[in-house]
């Protein structure tokens, strides 16, 4: 494909939601888009790179070519067969970093969507569909649950297909996802600690093998979760039970584990959001005031986000 250079002065703004993955039993497969939004504004220039970061992570991330959003924008341009001699990038971040709310997936999805949005403004035939955006974002992430939720919105079921071609040294992975609409009464609450968690560390706590009974348990609960989240919210508590990953991470997340246990004892469907440490709770009513106050007293930020649509580019 011949690479074409974009003229200076093309601009787009991408608004991308947070996400939570696993939702209890759906390890690396179930996800949900949550109404906390990062905004990425990009404009093509004659030369160079200018990047400014406001809000979450402003003092923690590199302001240069290695910034995740910049790399995603460049990948989006490359995938469309275009390039820009210069970029001016502004990131306005609301999604907490390293809390299990998909901040890195949101950065990737927002950057890719912005890059493809610039290409589409240059040539409408270069617009990117959702399936391609899920694939590109998941290649960054290595799994599609958070990325697919930020692309598609709502609740997602995602999976990975491996092309076993003996002539290819590294088998190609195809990432796929479908969106499900949540039950109209479903609401989510997140309890966000000040502490951070590294996904690489918490993923490293998981064993290579799990008991067959635990695997069967999670298969049934993940299937039930699809029904509970979309049609039968009265089944949310059993549908969000897990034996595959949360028990192995419990000791590393004491406050998170304590609150998941406390909420579930009160009949509230609570899970670890992604790799933690945020707690995600589902129900058809807001968290009771007494529990909300106790969470705040424990240093948790209590947020009730909407269940969001996917990334939007203007």
N, C-alpha and C positions, 0 to 999 in steps of 0.2 A: 504494500500500500504506500503510495506517495504521501509523504508528510507535508501538510500545508501549514503555513505560519499564520496565526491569527493576527489581525490588525490590533493596534492599541485602542483602548477605549471601550471594549466589550466588558460588561459587568453582569454579575449574577449574585444572588443571595440565596444560600441554602439554609433551611431551618430543619434541624434533625432531632428526633426525640431520643431520650434515654431508653434503656431496655433492661429487662431482667430475664435471666435464662434459668433453665431447669424447672422452675415452678414446683419444686419438690421432686417428684419421681422422674421427670422427663430430662434426664441428664444429657446435655449436648444436643437436645432435640426440640424441647418446648421453649418458647420465648414469648414475651409480651412487650409492647411499646408503651412507655409511660410518659406522661405529659410534663417532662422537664426538658427544656430545649436549648441546644447550642445553636448559634447562628454564625455562619461563615460567609463573609462578603469578599468577593474576588473581582479584581479588575485587571485586564491586560494592559501592560505598559510597553514602552519602547525597549527597555532593557532592565536587568537586575531583578532583585527580589526584596520586597519590603513586607515584613510581617509584624503585626501587633496582636497581642493576646490580652484580653480583658477578662476579669472574673476568675473562675476556678482554674487552677493550674498556671496562672500567669507567671508565677515565680519559679515554677518547677520544670517547665519544658523548654527546650532549645528554641530560640527565635531565629531560625535559619533553615537551610535546605533539608536538614534532618528532621524537622518538625513533621509529625505524622500527617497532619492535614496537608502540608505542602507536598509530601510524597504521594498522598492520595490524589490531590489535584493533578499532579504530573502524570500519574498512572491513568487517570480519567482522560486527559488530553491524548496521551499515547494510544490508548485503546480506540480512540476515535480517529486516529491518523492525523492529528493536528499538533501544533506546538505553539508556545508563546515565548517571545524573546524576553519578556519581563512580566512579573506578577506583583500586584499589590494585594495583600491578604490581611483581613481583619477577622479575628476569632473572638466572639463574645460567648464565653462559656458559663453555663449554669449547672451542668451535670457534674456532680462530685467525682473526683478522680480516685481510682483504686478503692472503690467502695462496693463493687459488685453491681453497678448500674450501667454497665456497657459504655463507659466513656470513650474507650479506645475504638470500639466498633462504631460509635456515633461519629467520632472524628474521621474515621475512614469513609463511612457512608457519606457524610457531609462533603468531604473533600472530593470523592469520586463524583458525586452528584453535581457539585459545582463545576468540576472539570468538564464533565459531559454537557452540562448546561451552557458553558461557554462555547463548546463546539456546536451545539444545536442552534445557538443564536447566530453563529457564523454560517451554518448550513443545516437547515431543518432535518435533512435526511440523516444527520449524525446523532439524532436523539437516541437516548439509551432506554431500553425497556426495563421493567422490574427484574426480570429473570437474569439479564446480563449484569445488572447492578448487584444483585445477590451474589452472583458468581465472582465478580471482581472484588467485592468487599470480603467475601469469605476466604478468598485466596490470601488476603492480608492476615486474617484472623486465624485461619487453620480449621475453623468450624463455623457453621452458618447460623447458630441460634440467635445470638445478639444482633449480628449484622442483618439477618433477614427480618427481625422484628423492627429495626430502625428503617429498613427499606419499605416494608409492606404495611406496617402498622397493625393494630389489633393484636390477636394471638396468632402465633405461627407454629406450625409443625415443620421441622426442617430435617433434611437427611443428606447423606453424602454417597455418591455412586463412584465406584472405582473401576476405571476401564483397564481390564487386564489384557493388555496387548504385549505379547512376548517380544515384539520388535522395539518396544519403547523401554528405555532404561528406567525412567521414573514414571510410574503409572499415573495418568492424568486423573484428577479428582473433579467430579462435577457436583456442584452444590445446588440443592433444590429446596424450595419451601413453598408452602401454601398458607394463605391467610384464613383465619377463622374469625368470625365476628363474635365478640363477647356477649354474654347474656346482658340484656339492657339494665338489669339491676346490679350487675357486678361492679364492685368498687375495690380499689387497692389502696393500701396504706404502707408507707415505707418508714422504717425506723433507722436513721442513719447515724452511726457512731462517728466520733472524731477520728478514731484510729483508722489506719489504712490496712489493706491486705493485698499481697502480691498473688495474682492468679497462678503464676509459676510455682510459688511455694505451696499453696493449698492444693493444687493439682498433683504436686509431688507427694502428698500425703495419701493418695489413693493407691490401693493395692493393685497388683497386676491381675489377680484372680479374685473372684467373689463367689460365695456359695450359690449353688443352683437355686436354692430356695429364695435367696434374696433377689436374684435376677428375676425369678418368676413373680415375686411380690411386686417388683417395680414395673414389670410389663403390665400387670393388671391395673396398677394404680395410675400409670401414665395413660392408659386407654380410658380409664374412668375420669381422669383429669380433663380430657377433651370434652367429655359429656358434661362434666360439672361446670366448667368454665363457660360453656356455650348454651347449655339448656337446663341443667339441673344444679343450681348453686347450693341447694340443700345438701349436696353430696361433697362439698368442697373439703370438709375436714378429712374424711378417709381418702379422698382423691389426691391430696397433697402429701401423703405420708411417703417416706423414703427410707430405703436401707442401703442405697448404692453409693452415696457420696457424703451425705451430711454426718453420719456417725463417725466417719474417719477424720473429719475436719473439726469435730466438736472441741477437742482439747485445745486446738489452736485459736478458737474463737469463743472464749468463755462467756463474754457478755452476750454475743449473738445467740449462742446455744441456750443460755438462760432465758432469753426473751422468747425464742421459738417455743421452748418448753412451757413457759408461763402462759403464752397466748393459746397454745393448743389445749392446755389444761382448762382454759376458760371457754373452750369450744370454738376458737377462732383459727381458721386455716392459715397457719404461719409457716414460712419456709425461709431458708437462707437464700438471699438474692444472689444468683450466680455463685461465685466463689467467696462471697461475703466481703465485708462483715455486715452489710445492710440486711435487715430483716424485712421480708415482704409478707404482708398479710392480705388475705382476700375475705370478702364478705358481701353482704347486701346492705349493710349499714356501716356508718363510720365507727371507728374504734371508740369504745366507751370512754367517757371523760376520765374516769378513775385510772384506767390503764394508760391513757395518754399522759396524764400528769406524772404517773410513776416513771414512764419512759423518759420524760423530760428531766425528772429528778436524777435519773441514771446517766444523764449527759447525752441522750439520744435526740436527734432532730426528727420531729414527727411531721411527715408530709403526706398529703392525700392527693396524688396526681391523678389526672384523668387517664383513661386508657386511650392512647393517642393513635391518630393516623400516622402514616409513614412520612419519610422525608419530603419536603416541598422545596422546589426551586423557582424563584421568581427573577 
